[in-house]
Amino acid sequence: MTRCNGCGIEIVGEENAERRILCPNCGSTARSFEMSFVGALRFSDHIMMEAQHDGRTVAFRESERDGRASSADDHGNGSISMTLVGSSPQGEEETIEVSRILVRAMNQIGQTWNEPVVGTEDVDCVATHATSGTAAPLLIQVVRAIVDPVIWRSLASSGTLNKTNIAIEELTDSMADALKKKRDKIPPKQRSELVLALDSTHLPVLAFPCVVDCFHGRHGSTVAGSGFRSVWIVGPTESLTRRLDLDS
């Protein structure tokens, strides 16, 4: 709203501020402007922080989310540290959220998928194409990026998983084991239609560039020949979600 700064009445019809009309009440050309906003704010007690160096993630911190909180650091010397505090994930409770993060990450690089929904017993989640009614849907299969039960039993019993100065190669080998186990359970024809999402939403260090680069070097041929439509590591954010079957 535009008002005369001299007498305060509303000025209507003055669209060009450089050629002001005289105030019909007092003749002044001085103006005051009023603006109001209507909106909604959402407050959350969950915080995620990602530190980068030269465009590469080197640290991650988050407050409690779904009963768990995680942190991770790339030490820059071929080793990392990671901590996960809270309850151990049960079954596939993260499946739909993993699929949502994956779809958002894919859409950020130019793809156009709708919000995923829970699929059938053979497919965890399904997303339809946003602009083509004839395009094949996105069929998503989710598996934990590390399937070693010892890790999850340790978290369940003590409430804390704390690993310091782990060799990156150890992590990538564990990721490759998860991939191979899922590959061996699914027939080749079905694999060719599936996008495999390795869930690292509570172990974000697995999606750090240092780990992904090492994975490409050690297991690139394995993942490329796995027969899946594509293979992704899915962290808690889109920036920590990377495609593994393409060297990037």
C-alpha positions in Angstrom: 0.0 0.0 0.0 1.2 3.5 -0.9 0.5 6.4 1.5 1.2 10.1 1.4 4.0 10.7 3.8 2.6 14.2 4.6 -0.9 13.5 5.6 -1.1 9.6 5.6 -3.9 9.1 3.1 -3.7 6.2 0.7 -2.5 7.1 -2.8 -4.2 5.1 -5.6 -3.2 4.9 -9.2 0.5 6.0 -8.8 2.2 3.2 -10.7 5.4 5.1 -11.7 7.4 6.0 -8.6 9.6 8.3 -10.6 6.7 10.5 -11.8 4.6 10.9 -8.7 1.3 12.7 -8.6 0.5 15.4 -6.1 -1.4 14.2 -3.0 -5.0 15.3 -3.6 -5.2 16.2 0.1 -2.0 18.1 0.9 -0.1 18.3 -2.4 3.0 16.4 -1.1 4.9 14.0 -3.3 6.6 12.2 -0.4 5.5 8.6 0.1 5.6 5.8 2.6 5.0 2.2 1.7 3.3 -0.7 3.6 3.6 -4.3 2.7 2.2 -7.4 4.5 2.9 -11.1 4.1 0.7 -14.1 4.8 2.3 -17.5 5.0 3.0 -20.5 7.1 6.1 -21.7 9.0 6.9 -25.2 10.1 9.2 -25.7 13.0 11.1 -29.0 13.5 13.4 -30.0 16.3 15.5 -32.1 13.9 18.7 -30.6 12.5 21.1 -31.9 9.9 24.5 -30.3 9.2 26.8 -31.2 6.3 30.3 -29.9 6.1 32.1 -29.7 2.7 35.6 -29.0 1.6 36.2 -28.3 -2.1 32.6 -29.3 -2.8 33.0 -32.7 -1.2 31.2 -33.8 2.0 33.7 -34.4 4.8 31.5 -34.3 7.9 27.9 -34.9 8.9 25.9 -34.2 12.1 22.3 -34.6 13.0 20.0 -34.5 16.0 17.6 -37.3 16.9 15.5 -38.5 14.0 13.1 -41.5 14.3 14.8 -42.4 17.6 18.3 -42.2 16.2 21.1 -39.7 15.7 24.2 -40.1 13.6 27.5 -38.4 12.9 30.4 -39.1 10.5 33.8 -37.7 9.6 36.2 -38.2 6.6 39.7 -37.9 8.1 41.2 -37.4 4.7 43.7 -40.2 5.1 41.8 -43.1 3.8 39.8 -43.7 7.1 36.5 -42.5 8.5 34.7 -42.4 11.8 31.0 -42.8 12.4 28.6 -42.9 15.3 24.9 -44.0 15.5 23.0 -43.6 18.8 19.5 -44.9 19.4 17.4 -47.9 18.6 18.2 -50.4 15.8 16.0 -50.1 12.7 13.4 -52.8 12.5 12.6 -54.6 9.2 12.0 -52.2 6.3 10.6 -49.3 8.3 12.7 -46.8 6.3 11.6 -48.1 2.9 9.2 -45.4 1.8 11.4 -42.5 3.1 14.5 -44.0 1.3 12.4 -44.1 -1.9 11.3 -40.5 -1.5 14.8 -39.2 -1.1 15.9 -41.2 -4.1 13.1 -39.8 -6.3 13.9 -36.3 -5.2 17.6 -36.8 -6.0 16.7 -38.2 -9.4 14.4 -35.3 -10.1 17.2 -32.8 -9.2 19.3 -34.2 -12.1 16.5 -33.8 -14.7 14.3 -36.8 -14.3 10.5 -36.4 -13.6 9.0 -38.8 -11.2 5.9 -38.5 -9.0 6.0 -39.2 -5.3 6.6 -43.0 -4.7 4.0 -45.2 -3.1 4.3 -48.6 -1.5 4.5 -51.4 -4.1 3.8 -55.1 -4.2 5.6 -57.9 -2.3 8.1 -58.1 -5.2 8.7 -54.3 -5.4 9.2 -52.1 -2.3 8.0 -48.8 -3.9 6.7 -47.5 -7.2 6.9 -44.0 -8.8 5.1 -43.1 -12.0 6.4 -40.7 -14.6 5.2 -37.2 -14.1 5.0 -36.2 -17.7 4.5 -39.4 -19.7 1.6 -41.7 -19.2 3.3 -44.4 -21.3 6.7 -44.4 -19.6 7.6 -47.5 -17.6 7.2 -46.8 -13.8 10.2 -46.6 -11.5 10.3 -49.8 -9.5 12.4 -49.5 -6.4 13.9 -52.2 -4.2 15.5 -51.1 -0.9 18.1 -52.9 1.1 20.3 -51.8 3.9 23.7 -50.7 2.6 25.3 -52.8 5.4 23.5 -56.1 6.1 26.0 -57.5 8.6 23.8 -58.4 11.6 26.6 -57.9 14.1 26.5 -54.2 13.6 22.7 -53.9 14.1 22.7 -56.3 17.1 25.4 -54.2 18.7 23.2 -51.1 18.3 20.2 -52.9 19.6 22.0 -54.2 22.7 24.0 -51.1 23.7 22.1 -48.2 22.0 25.4 -47.0 20.5 27.4 -47.8 17.4 30.8 -46.1 17.5 33.5 -46.8 14.9 36.7 -44.8 14.7 39.4 -44.8 12.0 37.7 -47.4 9.8 39.4 -48.1 6.6 37.2 -46.9 3.7 37.8 -50.2 1.9 36.1 -52.1 4.7 33.0 -50.1 4.2 32.9 -50.5 0.5 33.4 -54.2 0.8 30.4 -54.4 3.1 28.3 -52.4 0.6 29.3 -54.8 -2.1 28.2 -57.7 0.0 24.8 -56.2 0.4 24.5 -55.7 -3.3 25.6 -59.3 -4.1 23.2 -60.8 -1.6 20.3 -58.9 -3.1 21.5 -59.6 -6.7 21.6 -63.4 -6.0 18.0 -63.5 -4.7 16.4 -61.8 -7.7 16.1 -63.4 -11.2 18.0 -61.5 -14.0 14.8 -60.5 -15.8 13.3 -58.9 -12.7 16.6 -57.2 -11.8 16.6 -55.4 -15.2 13.4 -53.6 -14.2 14.5 -52.7 -10.7 16.3 -49.7 -9.2 18.3 -50.9 -6.2 18.5 -48.4 -3.4 21.2 -49.1 -0.8 19.8 -47.5 2.4 22.4 -45.4 4.2 20.0 -42.9 5.7 21.3 -43.6 9.2 24.9 -44.3 8.1 25.5 -41.2 6.0 29.2 -41.8 5.8 28.6 -44.5 3.2 27.5 -41.8 0.8 30.5 -39.6 1.4 32.4 -38.9 -1.9 35.5 -40.7 -0.5 33.5 -43.9 0.1 31.7 -43.7 -3.3 35.0 -43.1 -5.2 36.6 -46.1 -3.4 33.5 -48.2 -4.2 33.8 -47.4 -7.9 37.5 -48.4 -7.9 37.0 -51.6 -6.0 33.6 -52.8 -7.1 32.7 -50.9 -10.2 32.7 -54.0 -12.4 30.5 -55.9 -9.9 27.9 -53.2 -9.7 27.9 -52.5 -13.4 27.3 -56.2 -14.1 24.7 -56.7 -11.4 21.9 -56.5 -14.0 19.8 -53.8 -12.1 18.2 -50.9 -13.9 20.4 -48.7 -11.8 22.0 -48.9 -8.3 22.1 -46.0 -5.8 23.4 -45.3 -2.4 20.7 -43.2 -0.6 21.7 -41.1 2.4 19.6 -38.9 4.6 19.6 -36.0 2.0 19.5 -35.7 -1.8 23.1 -34.3 -1.7 24.2 -37.6 -0.1 22.5 -39.8 -2.7 24.7 -41.0 -5.5 24.4 -43.5 -8.4 26.9 -46.4 -8.0 26.7 -48.1 -11.3 28.1 -45.1 -13.1 31.5 -43.7 -12.3 31.1 -40.0 -11.5 
